[in-house]
Amino acid sequence: MPTLRINDALLIAQKAFFPLHCIAWATEYSGELSLTVIDSATSRVVSRARVKQDDYADARHLGAVLQQARQQILDAGLELPPWQMP
């Protein structure tokens, strides 16, 4: 799989949690990708994650991290539609 650019990783992360709202940003000094997922209906933070550059640059690693975060949200009782790494 090709290496992902940070902008691609950000867009993928934002779409992975729809219909919840995912705020994703890159931390310049560390190169990490930070994710905060918010339930728009309650404005409650339901998940936070930090993804190292080596993990988000590899599409398989990013997909695994996002699936793990999605599973935590599902385990907490929120609903998400099925999702696959593009």
N, C-alpha and C positions, 0 to 999 in steps of 0.2 A: 504494500500500500504506500502511496506517496506521503511525504511529510506534510502535515497541515500547517498553514500559516495561522498566526494568532487571530486574524479577522475571521477566518473560516471556523476556527474552534469556538470563537465567541458566538457566531451565528448558530452553529450546531447546538451549543449548550442552551441558548435561549429557546430554541424550538423543541428541545427534548422534554421540557416540562409543561408545555401548553396543555391545558388552559391556565395553569398557574403562571405567575409572572416571574421570570428569571432575570435577575440583574447580574450580568457577567462583565468583568473587567480584568484587564491585565495590569499586574503590578510591575512597573518599570524596573525598579531596583532589583527585584528577585526573579522576574520573568514568569512568575506564577500567574495562573488564571484563578480568579476568585469568583465564586458563584454564591448568590443568595436567592433562594426561591421563596416567594411570598404568595400566600393565599389572598388573592385580590378581594374576595368577599369579606374577609375578616381583617385584612392588613397584617396578618400574623406571619412571621418568618417560620417556614416549615423545614427548611434545610439550608445548610451552609457547607461549602466545600472549597478546598484549595487544591489546585491541580498543578503539579510541577511541570515545567516546560517540557521535559523529556516525555511525560505522560500525555500531554495534550497535543504534542507534535506528531505522535503516532496515533493514527485513527483508531486502531484496535484498542489501545490503552484508554484513549478518551472515551470510546464507546463503553468500555467496561466500567469506568468511573461514573459515567452518567447513568448507566443501568443500575449500579449500586445505589446511587443517590435516589433514583426513581423508586427502587424497591423500598428504601427507608420511608419514603413518602407514602407509598402504598401500605406499608406495614403500620403506619400511623393512622390509617383509615381514610385517607384522601383518595380520590379517584383520578386516574390518569388514563388516557386512551393508549392503546398499544403504540410503541415507537421502535423504530430500528435506526441504527446508525446509517446515515446516507453514504 
